[in-house]
Amino acid sequence: MDDKEGKITITNELGESKEFDVLFTFDSDETKKSYIAYTDNSLDDEGNVKVYASTWDPTGKDLSIKPIESQKEWKIIESILSSIQEKLKEAEENGK
């Protein structure tokens, strides 16, 4: 993983690199891990922007990202995503 301002470049096991926009990062006291959520801005079949999440080392000592390992971790990430979506929706409604 290469980390640029607001972007990351991820190289897969085939050596192919792809750039993603970083949406947010956070640390979980519950799991004692750091997470990164990112997107390539592509859409799924329902027209929603695809969002990916992984664990990562914010110190930069380990540049690889790791998969989410449990349903508990996914629930934490989904909760944060939902909260952000609600805040964006409220801001959009208040701005009109």
ZAMIPA-16938 format. One record per residue: residue number from 0; residue in one letter; y, x, z of N, C-alpha, C in turn. Coordinates in pm, 1 decimal, always signed. Example, Ala and Ser with C-alpha at 12.3 -4.5 7.8 and 13.67 -1.06 7.14 Angstrom:
BEGIN
<mido><pos>0</pos><code>A</code><n_y>-569.0</n_y><n_x>+1319.0</n_x><n_z>+780.0</n_z><ca_y>-450.0</ca_y><ca_x>+1230.0</ca_x><ca_z>+780.0</ca_z><c_y>-330.0</c_y><c_x>+1320.0</c_x><c_z>+780.0</c_z></mido>
<mido><pos>1</pos><code>S</code><n_y>-225.0</n_y><n_x>+1285.0</n_x><n_z>+708.0</n_z><ca_y>-106.0</ca_y><ca_x>+1367.0</ca_x><ca_z>+714.0</ca_z><c_y>+3.0</c_y><c_x>+1290.0</c_x><c_z>+787.0</c_z></mido>
***
This chain:
BEGIN
<mido><pos>0</pos><code>M</code><n_y>-117.6</n_y><n_x>+84.0</n_x><n_z>+0.0</n_z><ca_y>+0.0</ca_y><ca_x>+0.0</ca_x><ca_z>+0.0</ca_z><c_y>+123.7</c_y><c_x>+88.3</c_x><c_z>+0.0</c_z></mido>
<mido><pos>1</pos><code>D</code><n_y>+214.5</n_y><n_x>+59.6</n_x><n_z>-89.1</n_z><ca_y>+342.8</ca_y><ca_x>+128.8</ca_x><ca_z>-96.7</ca_z><c_y>+448.7</c_y><c_x>+28.0</c_x><c_z>-53.3</c_z></mido>
<mido><pos>2</pos><code>D</code><n_y>+534.1</n_y><n_x>+64.0</n_x><n_z>+41.4</n_z><ca_y>+632.0</ca_y><ca_x>-28.4</ca_x><ca_z>+97.5</ca_z><c_y>+772.1</c_y><c_x>+8.6</c_x><c_z>+51.7</c_z></mido>
<mido><pos>3</pos><code>K</code><n_y>+832.4</n_y><n_x>-78.4</n_x><n_z>-32.1</n_z><ca_y>+971.4</ca_y><ca_x>-62.8</ca_x><ca_z>-73.0</ca_z><c_y>+1049.8</c_y><c_x>-174.0</c_x><c_z>-5.8</c_z></mido>
<mido><pos>4</pos><code>E</code><n_y>+1178.6</n_y><n_x>-169.0</n_x><n_z>-15.1</n_z><ca_y>+1267.5</ca_y><ca_x>-268.0</ca_x><ca_z>+43.3</ca_z><c_y>+1229.6</c_y><c_x>-409.4</c_x><c_z>-0.6</c_z></mido>
<mido><pos>5</pos><code>G</code><n_y>+1162.7</n_y><n_x>-486.4</n_x><n_z>+88.0</n_z><ca_y>+1128.5</ca_y><ca_x>-624.6</ca_x><ca_z>+57.6</ca_z><c_y>+1012.6</c_y><c_x>-642.6</c_x><c_z>-37.9</c_z></mido>
<mido><pos>6</pos><code>K</code><n_y>+951.4</n_y><n_x>-533.0</n_x><n_z>-78.4</n_z><ca_y>+840.2</ca_y><ca_x>-540.0</ca_x><ca_z>-173.0</ca_z><c_y>+728.2</c_y><c_x>-447.6</c_x><c_z>-126.6</c_z></mido>
<mido><pos>7</pos><code>I</code><n_y>+607.3</n_y><n_x>-481.5</n_x><n_z>-165.1</n_z><ca_y>+494.1</ca_y><ca_x>-390.9</ca_x><ca_z>-143.3</ca_z><c_y>+416.2</c_y><c_x>-382.3</c_x><c_z>-273.9</c_z></mido>
<mido><pos>8</pos><code>T</code><n_y>+356.0</n_y><n_x>-268.1</n_x><n_z>-295.6</n_z><ca_y>+267.7</ca_y><ca_x>-249.9</ca_x><ca_z>-409.5</ca_z><c_y>+128.2</c_y><c_x>-228.6</c_x><c_z>-353.4</c_z></mido>
<mido><pos>9</pos><code>I</code><n_y>+36.6</n_y><n_x>-312.3</n_x><n_z>-397.8</n_z><ca_y>-100.7</ca_y><ca_x>-305.3</ca_x><ca_z>-349.6</ca_z><c_y>-189.2</c_y><c_x>-260.0</c_x><c_z>-464.9</c_z></mido>
<mido><pos>10</pos><code>T</code><n_y>-271.9</n_y><n_x>-161.6</n_x><n_z>-436.4</n_z><ca_y>-367.3</ca_y><ca_x>-111.7</ca_x><ca_z>-534.5</ca_z><c_y>-506.2</c_y><c_x>-159.1</c_x><c_z>-494.5</c_z></mido>
<mido><pos>11</pos><code>N</code><n_y>-574.1</n_y><n_x>-227.7</n_x><n_z>-586.1</n_z><ca_y>-708.0</ca_y><ca_x>-279.1</ca_x><ca_z>-554.5</ca_z><c_y>-814.0</c_y><c_x>-170.9</c_x><c_z>-572.1</c_z></mido>
<mido><pos>12</pos><code>E</code><n_y>-938.4</n_y><n_x>-208.0</n_x><n_z>-547.8</n_z><ca_y>-1048.9</ca_y><ca_x>-111.1</ca_x><ca_z>-554.1</ca_z><c_y>-1073.2</c_y><c_x>-57.4</c_x><c_z>-694.5</c_z></mido>
<mido><pos>13</pos><code>L</code><n_y>-1017.0</n_y><n_x>-123.1</n_x><n_z>-796.7</n_z><ca_y>-1030.1</ca_y><ca_x>-76.3</ca_x><ca_z>-934.5</ca_z><c_y>-915.1</c_y><c_x>+15.7</c_x><c_z>-975.9</c_z></mido>
<mido><pos>14</pos><code>G</code><n_y>-822.8</n_y><n_x>+40.1</n_x><n_z>-881.4</n_z><ca_y>-709.5</ca_y><ca_x>+126.0</ca_x><ca_z>-909.4</ca_z><c_y>-593.1</c_y><c_x>+55.1</c_x><c_z>-977.0</c_z></mido>
<mido><pos>15</pos><code>E</code><n_y>-600.9</n_y><n_x>-77.9</n_x><n_z>-986.0</n_z><ca_y>-493.5</ca_y><ca_x>-156.4</ca_x><ca_z>-1047.0</ca_z><c_y>-388.1</c_y><c_x>-187.6</c_x><c_z>-941.2</c_z></mido>
<mido><pos>16</pos><code>S</code><n_y>-261.5</n_y><n_x>-165.2</n_x><n_z>-974.4</n_z><ca_y>-151.6</ca_y><ca_x>-189.8</ca_x><ca_z>-881.0</ca_z><c_y>-76.5</c_y><c_x>-316.4</c_x><c_z>-919.3</c_z></mido>
<mido><pos>17</pos><code>K</code><n_y>-30.6</n_y><n_x>-387.2</n_x><n_z>-816.6</n_z><ca_y>+46.8</ca_y><ca_x>-508.6</ca_x><ca_z>-837.6</ca_z><c_y>+155.1</c_y><c_x>-515.2</c_x><c_z>-729.9</c_z></mido>
<mido><pos>18</pos><code>E</code><n_y>+275.4</n_y><n_x>-554.7</n_x><n_z>-770.3</n_z><ca_y>+385.9</ca_y><ca_x>-563.2</ca_x><ca_z>-676.0</ca_z><c_y>+398.3</c_y><c_x>-705.1</c_x><c_z>-620.8</c_z></mido>
<mido><pos>19</pos><code>F</code><n_y>+425.8</n_y><n_x>-714.8</n_x><n_z>-490.3</n_z><ca_y>+441.0</ca_y><ca_x>-841.8</ca_x><ca_z>-420.8</ca_z><c_y>+572.4</c_y><c_x>-842.1</c_x><c_z>-344.7</c_z></mido>
<mido><pos>20</pos><code>D</code><n_y>+629.1</n_y><n_x>-961.2</n_x><n_z>-325.7</n_z><ca_y>+746.4</ca_y><ca_x>-978.4</ca_x><ca_z>-240.6</ca_z><c_y>+698.0</c_y><c_x>-1003.5</c_x><c_z>-98.3</c_z></mido>
<mido><pos>21</pos><code>V</code><n_y>+754.8</n_y><n_x>-931.3</n_x><n_z>-2.6</n_z><ca_y>+720.4</ca_y><ca_x>-952.6</ca_x><ca_z>+137.7</ca_z><c_y>+797.5</c_y><c_x>-1074.8</c_x><c_z>+186.9</c_z></mido>
<mido><pos>22</pos><code>L</code><n_y>+727.1</n_y><n_x>-1171.1</n_x><n_z>+242.2</n_z><ca_y>+790.6</ca_y><ca_x>-1291.6</ca_x><ca_z>+295.4</ca_z><c_y>+833.9</c_y><c_x>-1270.5</c_x><c_z>+440.0</c_z></mido>
<mido><pos>23</pos><code>F</code><n_y>+741.8</n_y><n_x>-1218.5</n_x><n_z>+520.3</n_z><ca_y>+773.6</ca_y><ca_x>-1188.2</ca_x><ca_z>+659.7</ca_z><c_y>+661.8</c_y><c_x>-1105.4</c_x><c_z>+720.4</c_z></mido>
<mido><pos>24</pos><code>T</code><n_y>+693.2</n_y><n_x>-1042.6</n_x><n_z>+830.0</n_z><ca_y>+593.8</ca_y><ca_x>-969.4</ca_x><ca_z>+909.3</ca_z><c_y>+609.3</c_y><c_x>-1016.4</c_x><c_z>+1052.9</c_z></mido>
<mido><pos>25</pos><code>F</code><n_y>+502.8</n_y><n_x>-1006.2</n_x><n_z>+1129.2</n_z><ca_y>+510.9</ca_y><ca_x>-1041.2</ca_x><ca_z>+1270.5</ca_z><c_y>+395.7</c_y><c_x>-976.9</c_x><c_z>+1346.6</c_z></mido>
<mido><pos>26</pos><code>D</code><n_y>+416.9</n_y><n_x>-964.8</n_x><n_z>+1476.3</n_z><ca_y>+313.9</ca_y><ca_x>-915.3</ca_x><ca_z>+1566.9</ca_z><c_y>+265.7</c_y><c_x>-1032.3</c_x><c_z>+1651.3</c_z></mido>
<mido><pos>27</pos><code>S</code><n_y>+137.3</n_y><n_x>-1037.7</n_x><n_z>+1676.9</n_z><ca_y>+80.9</ca_y><ca_x>-1143.5</ca_x><ca_z>+1759.2</ca_z><c_y>+39.2</c_y><c_x>-1086.8</c_x><c_z>+1894.2</c_z></mido>
<mido><pos>28</pos><code>D</code><n_y>+97.4</n_y><n_x>-1141.5</n_x><n_z>+2001.2</n_z><ca_y>+54.7</ca_y><ca_x>-1103.1</ca_x><ca_z>+2135.4</ca_z><c_y>-88.2</c_y><c_x>-1149.7</c_x><c_z>+2160.9</c_z></mido>
<mido><pos>29</pos><code>E</code><n_y>-123.1</n_y><n_x>-1261.5</n_x><n_z>+2097.1</n_z><ca_y>-254.6</ca_y><ca_x>-1321.5</ca_x><ca_z>+2117.9</ca_z><c_y>-367.9</c_y><c_x>-1234.3</c_x><c_z>+2061.1</c_z></mido>
<mido><pos>30</pos><code>T</code><n_y>-348.2</n_y><n_x>-1180.9</n_x><n_z>+1939.1</n_z><ca_y>-454.2</ca_y><ca_x>-1101.6</ca_x><ca_z>+1875.7</ca_z><c_y>-430.1</c_y><c_x>-951.4</c_x><c_z>+1887.7</c_z></mido>
<mido><pos>31</pos><code>K</code><n_y>-308.7</n_y><n_x>-913.2</n_x><n_z>+1927.9</n_z><ca_y>-269.2</ca_y><ca_x>-771.2</ca_x><ca_z>+1938.4</ca_z><c_y>-271.5</c_y><c_x>-702.0</c_x><c_z>+1802.7</c_z></mido>
<mido><pos>32</pos><code>K</code><n_y>-239.4</n_y><n_x>-778.7</n_x><n_z>+1696.1</n_z><ca_y>-236.0</ca_y><ca_x>-723.8</ca_x><ca_z>+1560.5</ca_z><c_y>-100.9</c_y><c_x>-751.8</c_x><c_z>+1497.1</c_z></mido>
<mido><pos>33</pos><code>S</code><n_y>-70.6</n_y><n_x>-676.1</n_x><n_z>+1391.1</n_z><ca_y>+50.4</ca_y><ca_x>-697.5</ca_x><ca_z>+1311.7</ca_z><c_y>+7.7</c_y><c_x>-758.5</c_x><c_z>+1178.7</c_z></mido>
<mido><pos>34</pos><code>Y</code><n_y>+87.4</n_y><n_x>-853.9</n_x><n_z>+1132.2</n_z><ca_y>+54.4</ca_y><ca_x>-926.2</ca_x><ca_z>+1009.4</ca_z><c_y>+167.7</c_y><c_x>-915.8</c_x><c_z>+909.0</c_z></mido>
<mido><pos>35</pos><code>I</code><n_y>+130.3</n_y><n_x>-928.1</n_x><n_z>+782.1</n_z><ca_y>+227.1</ca_y><ca_x>-929.2</ca_x><ca_z>+673.8</ca_z><c_y>+189.7</c_y><c_x>-1045.0</c_x><c_z>+580.5</c_z></mido>
<mido><pos>36</pos><code>A</code><n_y>+289.2</n_y><n_x>-1125.2</n_x><n_z>+544.4</n_z><ca_y>+269.4</ca_y><ca_x>-1234.0</ca_x><ca_z>+448.4</ca_z><c_y>+348.0</c_y><c_x>-1197.5</c_x><c_z>+323.8</c_z></mido>
<mido><pos>37</pos><code>Y</code><n_y>+287.5</n_y><n_x>-1217.9</n_x><n_z>+207.2</n_z><ca_y>+347.8</ca_y><ca_x>-1174.4</ca_x><ca_z>+82.0</ca_z><c_y>+306.0</c_y><c_x>-1265.1</c_x><c_z>-32.7</c_z></mido>
<mido><pos>38</pos><code>T</code><n_y>+378.9</n_y><n_x>-1255.3</n_x><n_z>-143.3</n_z><ca_y>+350.9</ca_y><ca_x>-1340.1</ca_x><ca_z>-258.8</ca_z><c_y>+378.7</c_y><c_x>-1264.6</c_x><c_z>-387.9</c_z></mido>
<mido><pos>39</pos><code>D</code><n_y>+310.2</n_y><n_x>-1307.1</n_x><n_z>-493.7</n_z><ca_y>+341.2</ca_y><ca_x>-1256.4</ca_x><ca_z>-627.4</ca_z><c_y>+418.8</c_y><c_x>-1362.4</c_x><c_z>-705.2</c_z></mido>
<mido><pos>40</pos><code>N</code><n_y>+455.8</n_y><n_x>-1469.9</n_x><n_z>-634.2</n_z><ca_y>+532.6</ca_y><ca_x>-1582.3</ca_x><ca_z>-688.7</ca_z><c_y>+458.0</c_y><c_x>-1660.9</c_x><c_z>-796.0</c_z></mido>
<mido><pos>41</pos><code>S</code><n_y>+326.9</n_y><n_x>-1643.4</n_x><n_z>-804.0</n_z><ca_y>+249.0</ca_y><ca_x>-1724.9</ca_x><ca_z>-896.9</ca_z><c_y>+220.9</c_y><c_x>-1860.2</c_x><c_z>-829.2</c_z></mido>
<mido><pos>42</pos><code>L</code><n_y>+183.3</n_y><n_x>-1959.0</n_x><n_z>-910.0</n_z><ca_y>+159.2</ca_y><ca_x>-2093.4</ca_x><ca_z>-858.8</ca_z><c_y>+11.0</c_y><c_x>-2126.6</c_x><c_z>-861.2</c_z></mido>
<mido><pos>43</pos><code>D</code><n_y>-30.7</n_y><n_x>-2208.6</n_x><n_z>-762.6</n_z><ca_y>-168.3</ca_y><ca_x>-2256.9</ca_x><ca_z>-763.9</ca_z><c_y>-176.4</c_y><c_x>-2379.8</c_x><c_z>-854.6</c_z></mido>
<mido><pos>44</pos><code>D</code><n_y>-292.4</n_y><n_x>-2442.4</n_x><n_z>-860.0</n_z><ca_y>-313.7</ca_y><ca_x>-2556.7</ca_x><ca_z>-948.9</ca_z><c_y>-225.4</c_y><c_x>-2676.1</c_x><c_z>-914.7</c_z></mido>
<mido><pos>45</pos><code>E</code><n_y>-175.4</n_y><n_x>-2681.1</n_x><n_z>-789.9</n_z><ca_y>-92.7</ca_y><ca_x>-2793.9</ca_x><ca_z>-746.7</ca_z><c_y>+56.7</c_y><c_x>-2762.3</c_x><c_z>-754.1</c_z></mido>
<mido><pos>46</pos><code>G</code><n_y>+90.6</n_y><n_x>-2644.0</n_x><n_z>-807.4</n_z><ca_y>+230.1</ca_y><ca_x>-2607.8</ca_x><ca_z>-823.1</ca_z><c_y>+293.0</c_y><c_x>-2541.6</c_x><c_z>-701.8</c_z></mido>
<mido><pos>47</pos><code>N</code><n_y>+211.6</n_y><n_x>-2507.4</n_x><n_z>-603.1</n_z><ca_y>+261.3</ca_y><ca_x>-2438.4</ca_x><ca_z>-484.0</ca_z><c_y>+257.6</c_y><c_x>-2287.3</c_x><c_z>-505.5</c_z></mido>
<mido><pos>48</pos><code>V</code><n_y>+356.8</n_y><n_x>-2217.8</n_x><n_z>-449.7</n_z><ca_y>+359.4</ca_y><ca_x>-2072.5</ca_x><ca_z>-459.5</ca_z><c_y>+244.8</c_y><c_x>-2015.8</c_x><c_z>-376.5</c_z></mido>
<mido><pos>49</pos><code>K</code><n_y>+169.8</n_y><n_x>-1923.8</n_x><n_z>-435.9</n_z><ca_y>+58.8</ca_y><ca_x>-1860.6</ca_x><ca_z>-364.9</ca_z><c_y>+112.8</c_y><c_x>-1760.8</c_x><c_z>-262.6</c_z></mido>
<mido><pos>50</pos><code>V</code><n_y>+62.6</n_y><n_x>-1770.1</n_x><n_z>-140.1</n_z><ca_y>+100.7</ca_y><ca_x>-1680.7</ca_x><ca_z>-32.3</ca_z><c_y>-25.3</c_y><c_x>-1613.1</c_x><c_z>+19.7</c_z></mido>
<mido><pos>51</pos><code>Y</code><n_y>-16.2</n_y><n_x>-1483.0</n_x><n_z>+41.0</n_z><ca_y>-128.3</ca_y><ca_x>-1405.3</ca_x><ca_z>+92.0</ca_z><c_y>-89.7</c_y><c_x>-1347.9</c_x><c_z>+227.6</c_z></mido>
<mido><pos>52</pos><code>A</code><n_y>-188.2</n_y><n_x>-1317.4</n_x><n_z>+308.9</n_z><ca_y>-160.6</ca_y><ca_x>-1256.8</ca_x><ca_z>+439.5</ca_z><c_y>-268.7</c_y><c_x>-1154.3</c_x><c_z>+470.7</c_z></mido>
<mido><pos>53</pos><code>S</code><n_y>-226.7</n_y><n_x>-1050.9</n_x><n_z>+539.8</n_z><ca_y>-318.5</ca_y><ca_x>-943.6</ca_x><ca_z>+579.0</ca_z><c_y>-270.0</c_y><c_x>-884.4</c_x><c_z>+710.3</c_z></mido>
<mido><pos>54</pos><code>T</code><n_y>-355.2</n_y><n_x>-804.5</n_x><n_z>+770.4</n_z><ca_y>-309.4</ca_y><ca_x>-725.1</ca_x><ca_z>+883.9</ca_z><c_y>-262.7</c_y><c_x>-592.0</c_x><c_z>+827.1</c_z></mido>
<mido><pos>55</pos><code>W</code><n_y>-171.5</n_y><n_x>-527.7</n_x><n_z>+899.7</n_z><ca_y>-117.6</ca_y><ca_x>-400.3</ca_x><ca_z>+852.0</ca_z><c_y>-70.7</c_y><c_x>-317.4</c_x><c_z>+969.2</c_z></mido>
<mido><pos>56</pos><code>D</code><n_y>-41.6</n_y><n_x>-192.2</n_x><n_z>+942.4</n_z><ca_y>+7.8</ca_y><ca_x>-99.4</ca_x><ca_z>+1043.5</ca_z><c_y>+156.5</c_y><c_x>-76.0</c_x><c_z>+1017.9</c_z></mido>
<mido><pos>57</pos><code>P</code><n_y>+244.4</n_y><n_x>-138.7</n_x><n_z>+1097.1</n_z><ca_y>+387.9</ca_y><ca_x>-124.8</ca_x><ca_z>+1072.5</ca_z><c_y>+442.1</c_y><c_x>+15.7</c_x><c_z>+1099.4</c_z></mido>
<mido><pos>58</pos><code>T</code><n_y>+361.2</n_y><n_x>+101.7</n_x><n_z>+1163.3</n_z><ca_y>+407.0</ca_y><ca_x>+238.7</ca_x><ca_z>+1188.4</ca_z><c_y>+397.2</c_y><c_x>+324.2</c_x><c_z>+1063.1</c_z></mido>
<mido><pos>59</pos><code>G</code><n_y>+318.1</n_y><n_x>+278.5</n_x><n_z>+963.9</n_z><ca_y>+302.0</ca_y><ca_x>+353.7</ca_x><ca_z>+839.9</ca_z><c_y>+195.5</c_y><c_x>+461.3</c_x><c_z>+846.9</c_z></mido>
<mido><pos>60</pos><code>K</code><n_y>+127.1</n_y><n_x>+473.6</n_x><n_z>+961.2</n_z><ca_y>+20.2</ca_y><ca_x>+574.4</ca_x><ca_z>+972.8</ca_z><c_y>-98.3</c_y><c_x>+538.9</c_x><c_z>+884.2</c_z></mido>
<mido><pos>61</pos><code>D</code><n_y>-130.0</n_y><n_x>+408.7</n_x><n_z>+876.0</n_z><ca_y>-237.5</ca_y><ca_x>+360.4</ca_x><ca_z>+789.7</ca_z><c_y>-171.5</c_y><c_x>+271.0</c_x><c_z>+685.1</c_z></mido>
<mido><pos>62</pos><code>L</code><n_y>-172.1</n_y><n_x>+312.3</n_x><n_z>+559.7</n_z><ca_y>-103.7</ca_y><ca_x>+238.4</ca_x><ca_z>+454.5</ca_z><c_y>-188.5</c_y><c_x>+127.2</c_x><c_z>+392.3</c_z></mido>
<mido><pos>63</pos><code>S</code><n_y>-310.5</n_y><n_x>+110.1</n_x><n_z>+438.8</n_z><ca_y>-394.7</ca_y><ca_x>+4.8</ca_x><ca_z>+382.3</ca_z><c_y>-369.7</c_y><c_x>-127.1</c_x><c_z>+455.2</c_z></mido>
<mido><pos>64</pos><code>I</code><n_y>-392.7</n_y><n_x>-236.5</n_x><n_z>+384.1</n_z><ca_y>-388.0</ca_y><ca_x>-367.1</ca_x><ca_z>+447.3</ca_z><c_y>-532.1</c_y><c_x>-411.7</c_x><c_z>+468.8</c_z></mido>
<mido><pos>65</pos><code>K</code><n_y>-551.3</n_y><n_x>-493.6</n_x><n_z>+568.4</n_z><ca_y>-686.2</ca_y><ca_x>-538.6</ca_x><ca_z>+603.6</ca_z><c_y>-691.4</c_y><c_x>-691.6</c_x><c_z>+595.1</c_z></mido>
<mido><pos>66</pos><code>P</code><n_y>-809.5</n_y><n_x>-745.0</n_x><n_z>+565.4</n_z><ca_y>-822.1</ca_y><ca_x>-891.3</ca_x><ca_z>+556.0</ca_z><c_y>-810.5</c_y><c_x>-958.6</c_x><c_z>+692.7</c_z></mido>
<mido><pos>67</pos><code>I</code><n_y>-772.0</n_y><n_x>-1085.6</n_x><n_z>+689.1</n_z><ca_y>-769.9</ca_y><ca_x>-1167.2</ca_x><ca_z>+809.6</ca_z><c_y>-916.1</c_y><c_x>-1194.2</c_x><c_z>+845.6</c_z></mido>
<mido><pos>68</pos><code>E</code><n_y>-950.7</n_y><n_x>-1175.5</n_x><n_z>+972.5</n_z><ca_y>-1091.4</ca_y><ca_x>-1178.3</ca_x><ca_z>+1011.4</ca_z><c_y>-1140.8</c_y><c_x>-1307.3</c_x><c_z>+1074.8</c_z></mido>
<mido><pos>69</pos><code>S</code><n_y>-1049.7</n_y><n_x>-1393.8</n_x><n_z>+1119.9</n_z><ca_y>-1098.8</ca_y><ca_x>-1512.1</ca_x><ca_z>+1191.7</ca_z><c_y>-1015.3</c_y><c_x>-1636.0</c_x><c_z>+1161.3</c_z></mido>
<mido><pos>70</pos><code>Q</code><n_y>-1073.6</n_y><n_x>-1750.7</n_x><n_z>+1189.8</n_z><ca_y>-1002.2</ca_y><ca_x>-1877.5</ca_x><ca_z>+1175.1</ca_z><c_y>-882.9</c_y><c_x>-1882.8</c_x><c_z>+1270.3</c_z></mido>
<mido><pos>71</pos><code>K</code><n_y>-898.2</n_y><n_x>-1821.7</n_x><n_z>+1386.9</n_z><ca_y>-789.4</ca_y><ca_x>-1817.5</ca_x><ca_z>+1485.3</ca_z><c_y>-667.1</c_y><c_x>-1748.3</c_x><c_z>+1424.6</c_z></mido>
<mido><pos>72</pos><code>E</code><n_y>-689.7</n_y><n_x>-1635.8</n_x><n_z>+1357.3</n_z><ca_y>-579.3</ca_y><ca_x>-1563.8</ca_x><ca_z>+1293.6</ca_z><c_y>-514.6</c_y><c_x>-1648.9</c_x><c_z>+1184.7</c_z></mido>
<mido><pos>73</pos><code>W</code><n_y>-597.3</n_y><n_x>-1716.9</n_x><n_z>+1102.7</n_z><ca_y>-542.9</ca_y><ca_x>-1801.4</ca_x><ca_z>+996.8</ca_z><c_y>-458.9</c_y><c_x>-1914.2</c_x><c_z>+1055.0</c_z></mido>
<mido><pos>74</pos><code>K</code><n_y>-503.7</n_y><n_x>-1971.2</n_x><n_z>+1165.9</n_z><ca_y>-428.9</ca_y><ca_x>-2080.4</ca_x><ca_z>+1228.7</ca_z><c_y>-291.4</c_y><c_x>-2031.9</c_x><c_z>+1276.0</c_z></mido>
<mido><pos>75</pos><code>I</code><n_y>-284.7</n_y><n_x>-1910.3</n_x><n_z>+1329.6</n_z><ca_y>-157.1</ca_y><ca_x>-1853.3</ca_x><ca_z>+1373.3</ca_z><c_y>-64.7</c_y><c_x>-1836.6</c_x><c_z>+1252.7</c_z></mido>
<mido><pos>76</pos><code>I</code><n_y>-116.3</n_y><n_x>-1781.1</n_x><n_z>+1144.7</n_z><ca_y>-36.7</ca_y><ca_x>-1758.1</ca_x><ca_z>+1023.5</ca_z><c_y>+8.5</c_y><c_x>-1890.9</c_x><c_z>+962.0</c_z></mido>
<mido><pos>77</pos><code>E</code><n_y>-83.0</n_y><n_x>-1986.6</n_x><n_z>+953.3</n_z><ca_y>-48.3</ca_y><ca_x>-2117.0</ca_x><ca_z>+896.2</ca_z><c_y>+58.6</c_y><c_x>-2187.0</c_x><c_z>+980.0</c_z></mido>
<mido><pos>78</pos><code>S</code><n_y>+51.7</n_y><n_x>-2171.9</n_x><n_z>+1111.1</n_z><ca_y>+151.8</ca_y><ca_x>-2231.1</ca_x><ca_z>+1199.6</ca_z><c_y>+289.7</c_y><c_x>-2172.0</c_x><c_z>+1172.4</c_z></mido>
<mido><pos>79</pos><code>I</code><n_y>+297.2</n_y><n_x>-2041.3</n_x><n_z>+1156.4</n_z><ca_y>+424.5</ca_y><ca_x>-1975.3</ca_x><ca_z>+1127.2</ca_z><c_y>+476.7</c_y><c_x>-2018.0</c_x><c_z>+990.2</c_z></mido>
<mido><pos>80</pos><code>L</code><n_y>+389.3</n_y><n_x>-2023.0</n_x><n_z>+890.2</n_z><ca_y>+430.2</ca_y><ca_x>-2067.3</ca_x><ca_z>+756.9</ca_z><c_y>+485.0</c_y><c_x>-2210.0</c_x><c_z>+760.6</c_z></mido>
<mido><pos>81</pos><code>S</code><n_y>+418.2</n_y><n_x>-2298.1</n_x><n_z>+831.6</n_z><ca_y>+463.8</ca_y><ca_x>-2436.9</ca_x><ca_z>+842.9</ca_z><c_y>+600.3</c_y><c_x>-2444.1</c_x><c_z>+909.4</c_z></mido>
<mido><pos>82</pos><code>S</code><n_y>+618.8</n_y><n_x>-2365.0</n_x><n_z>+1014.1</n_z><ca_y>+746.0</ca_y><ca_x>-2362.2</ca_x><ca_z>+1085.0</ca_z><c_y>+858.2</c_y><c_x>-2314.1</c_x><c_z>+992.8</c_z></mido>
<mido><pos>83</pos><code>I</code><n_y>+832.2</n_y><n_x>-2210.7</n_x><n_z>+915.6</n_z><ca_y>+932.1</ca_y><ca_x>-2157.9</ca_x><ca_z>+822.0</ca_z><c_y>+964.1</c_y><c_x>-2262.0</c_x><c_z>+715.4</c_z></mido>
<mido><pos>84</pos><code>Q</code><n_y>+861.2</n_y><n_x>-2329.1</n_x><n_z>+662.6</n_z><ca_y>+883.6</ca_y><ca_x>-2431.3</ca_x><ca_z>+560.5</ca_z><c_y>+969.7</c_y><c_x>-2544.8</c_x><c_z>+615.3</c_z></mido>
<mido><pos>85</pos><code>E</code><n_y>+944.3</n_y><n_x>-2585.7</n_x><n_z>+739.2</n_z><ca_y>+1023.4</ca_y><ca_x>-2691.8</ca_x><ca_z>+801.5</ca_z><c_y>+1169.8</c_y><c_x>-2649.9</c_x><c_z>+815.2</c_z></mido>
<mido><pos>86</pos><code>K</code><n_y>+1192.3</n_y><n_x>-2526.8</n_x><n_z>+861.3</n_z><ca_y>+1328.6</ca_y><ca_x>-2477.5</ca_x><ca_z>+879.1</ca_z><c_y>+1401.2</c_y><c_x>-2468.8</c_x><c_z>+745.0</c_z></mido>
<mido><pos>87</pos><code>L</code><n_y>+1331.5</n_y><n_x>-2424.9</n_x><n_z>+640.6</n_z><ca_y>+1392.4</ca_y><ca_x>-2418.5</ca_x><ca_z>+507.7</ca_z><c_y>+1426.2</c_y><c_x>-2558.1</c_x><c_z>+456.0</c_z></mido>
<mido><pos>88</pos><code>K</code><n_y>+1336.0</n_y><n_x>-2652.3</n_x><n_z>+479.5</n_z><ca_y>+1358.3</ca_y><ca_x>-2789.6</ca_x><ca_z>+436.8</ca_z><c_y>+1479.4</c_y><c_x>-2848.4</c_x><c_z>+509.0</c_z></mido>
<mido><pos>89</pos><code>E</code><n_y>+1488.2</n_y><n_x>-2825.9</n_x><n_z>+640.6</n_z><ca_y>+1602.0</ca_y><ca_x>-2876.4</ca_x><ca_z>+718.4</ca_z><c_y>+1732.3</c_y><c_x>-2814.1</c_x><c_z>+670.2</c_z></mido>
<mido><pos>90</pos><code>A</code><n_y>+1730.4</n_y><n_x>-2683.7</n_x><n_z>+644.9</n_z><ca_y>+1850.3</ca_y><ca_x>-2615.0</ca_x><ca_z>+598.2</ca_z><c_y>+1893.2</c_y><c_x>-2669.3</c_x><c_z>+462.0</c_z></mido>
<mido><pos>91</pos><code>E</code><n_y>+1797.1</n_y><n_x>-2694.7</n_x><n_z>+376.5</n_z><ca_y>+1825.8</ca_y><ca_x>-2748.5</ca_x><ca_z>+243.7</ca_z><c_y>+1886.5</c_y><c_x>-2888.2</c_x><c_z>+255.3</c_z></mido>
<mido><pos>92</pos><code>E</code><n_y>+1831.1</n_y><n_x>-2970.9</n_x><n_z>+343.0</n_z><ca_y>+1881.9</ca_y><ca_x>-3107.2</ca_x><ca_z>+362.0</ca_z><c_y>+2021.6</c_y><c_x>-3105.9</c_x><c_z>+423.0</c_z></mido>
<mido><pos>93</pos><code>N</code><n_y>+2047.6</n_y><n_x>-3015.6</n_x><n_z>+514.4</n_z><ca_y>+2178.1</ca_y><ca_x>-3006.1</ca_x><ca_z>+579.0</ca_z><c_y>+2283.4</c_y><c_x>-2946.8</c_x><c_z>+486.9</c_z></mido>
<mido><pos>94</pos><code>G</code><n_y>+2239.4</n_y><n_x>-2870.6</n_x><n_z>+389.3</n_z><ca_y>+2330.4</ca_y><ca_x>-2806.6</ca_x><ca_z>+296.3</ca_z><c_y>+2377.4</c_y><c_x>-2898.6</c_x><c_z>+184.8</c_z></mido>
<mido><pos>95</pos><code>K</code><n_y>+2311.5</n_y><n_x>-3012.0</n_x><n_z>+169.2</n_z><ca_y>+2346.9</ca_y><ca_x>-3104.4</ca_x><ca_z>+60.3</ca_z><c_y>+2450.3</c_y><c_x>-3204.6</c_x><c_z>+103.9</c_z></mido>
***
